[in-house]
Amino acid sequence: MGEEYKVSVDGVTFTVKVKKINGGTLELIVNGEKVNCKFKETEEASLIHLEGKEIPVKVTNKGKNSFLVEIYGLRYPVEVVKPVKEEIKEETGLTVLRAPMSGRVASVNVGKGEKVNRGSLLLTIESMKMVNEIKAPRKGEVKEVKVKPGHFVNQGDSLLVID
């Protein structure tokens, strides 16, 4: 089905699903809207073919998952974050859910010992006026809640543990 990312462009966060179709063409679903585009490299710049237009783009890597993207002379800071990361420890059956982005914990909807189903809303993180819902990746029992409403978390911080 493709990879899904949270992409922050100049402080605005988007959900982007990426699916490779053929010949370098990608299908992007940005906040639910489908977009087809194709990338092409030249000596001067990278080009994106989008909606019948060829757009020159210069991308500078600024560190892990952090870029500066220049389009028509305008520069945009971009941060790419994969969705909620899971660490699965086979020997114990524990799933550790980690923060997909930095932000403030807006709500915690479960407690220790509570049974959850796949897709149950566990907690929400607010960042740049965007709310990111953290949902259960599988059925299980909440073994540990490591955050409280109002706490600030960094990308990758452990949020809770499901068994």
C-alpha positions in Angstrom: 0.0 0.0 0.0 3.0 2.3 0.5 4.6 4.3 3.2 2.9 6.9 5.4 4.6 10.0 6.8 3.9 13.1 8.8 5.6 15.9 7.0 6.0 19.4 8.6 6.5 22.2 6.0 7.2 25.6 7.5 5.5 24.6 10.7 2.3 23.1 9.0 1.9 19.3 9.4 0.5 17.1 6.7 -0.2 13.3 6.5 1.4 12.0 3.3 0.9 8.4 1.9 3.5 7.5 -0.8 2.9 4.8 -3.3 5.2 4.1 -6.3 3.2 3.4 -9.4 5.7 2.9 -12.3 8.6 4.6 -14.1 9.4 7.0 -11.2 5.8 8.2 -10.9 4.5 8.4 -7.4 1.0 8.6 -6.1 0.8 10.9 -3.1 -2.2 11.2 -0.9 -1.8 14.4 1.0 -4.3 14.9 3.8 -6.7 12.7 1.9 -6.3 14.3 -1.5 -4.7 12.2 -4.3 -1.8 13.7 -6.3 0.3 12.0 -9.0 3.8 13.4 -9.6 7.1 12.4 -11.2 10.6 13.3 -10.2 13.4 14.1 -12.6 17.1 15.0 -11.9 19.0 17.5 -14.1 22.5 19.0 -13.7 20.9 22.3 -12.5 18.1 21.1 -10.3 15.6 18.4 -9.4 12.3 18.8 -11.2 8.9 17.7 -10.1 6.2 17.2 -12.7 3.0 18.1 -11.0 -0.4 18.8 -12.6 1.2 19.4 -16.0 3.8 21.8 -14.7 7.6 21.2 -14.3 8.7 22.8 -11.0 12.4 23.2 -10.2 13.2 22.1 -6.6 16.4 22.3 -4.7 16.6 20.1 -1.5 19.4 20.6 1.1 19.7 18.0 3.8 20.0 19.8 7.2 20.3 16.7 9.4 18.3 13.6 10.2 14.8 13.9 8.6 15.3 17.7 8.3 15.6 19.5 5.0 15.5 23.0 3.4 13.4 22.9 0.2 13.7 25.8 -2.3 10.9 26.3 -4.8 11.0 29.3 -7.1 13.5 31.0 -4.8 11.4 30.5 -1.7 12.8 28.4 1.1 10.8 26.1 3.3 12.0 24.1 6.3 10.7 20.5 6.0 10.8 17.8 8.7 9.8 14.2 7.7 8.5 11.9 10.5 7.2 8.4 10.0 4.0 7.7 12.0 4.0 6.2 15.5 6.9 3.9 15.8 6.5 0.6 17.4 9.1 -1.6 19.1 8.0 -5.1 19.5 9.9 -7.3 21.9 9.0 -10.9 20.9 10.1 -12.5 24.1 7.7 -10.5 26.3 5.0 -9.6 23.8 5.3 -6.0 24.7 4.7 -3.1 22.3 6.2 0.2 23.1 4.5 3.1 21.4 6.7 6.2 20.7 5.9 9.8 19.9 5.8 10.4 16.1 6.7 14.1 16.7 7.5 16.6 19.4 4.6 18.2 21.2 2.4 18.5 24.2 0.3 15.6 25.4 -3.2 16.9 25.1 -5.1 13.9 26.5 -4.5 10.4 27.8 -7.5 8.2 27.2 -6.4 5.0 28.8 -5.0 3.8 32.1 -2.8 1.0 33.3 -4.6 -2.4 33.2 -7.1 -1.2 30.6 -8.0 -3.6 27.7 -7.7 -2.0 24.3 -8.7 -3.0 20.8 -6.8 -2.3 17.6 -7.6 1.3 16.6 -8.6 2.4 20.1 -7.7 6.0 20.8 -4.9 5.9 23.4 -3.8 9.6 23.6 -3.4 12.8 21.6 -0.4 14.9 21.1 -0.7 18.6 20.0 2.0 20.3 18.0 1.7 23.6 16.0 -2.1 23.6 16.5 -2.3 20.1 14.9 -3.7 17.2 17.0 -2.1 13.8 16.3 -4.2 10.8 17.6 -2.2 7.9 18.8 -4.2 4.7 18.4 -3.6 1.1 19.5 -1.7 -0.9 16.8 -3.2 -4.1 18.2 -5.5 -5.7 20.8 -4.0 -5.9 24.2 -3.7 -4.6 27.8 -2.1 -1.3 28.8 0.9 -2.2 31.0 2.3 1.2 31.5 1.4 4.8 30.7 4.6 7.0 30.7 3.0 10.4 30.1 0.3 12.7 31.5 -1.7 15.5 29.9 0.4 18.7 29.7 3.7 16.8 29.5 6.0 17.8 26.6 7.4 14.9 24.6 10.1 14.7 22.0 10.0 12.6 18.8 10.8 9.0 19.7 9.9 9.3 23.4 8.2 6.3 24.9 4.5 7.0 25.5 3.0 3.7 26.7 3.4 0.0 26.7 0.8 -2.6 25.5 1.0 -6.3 26.2 
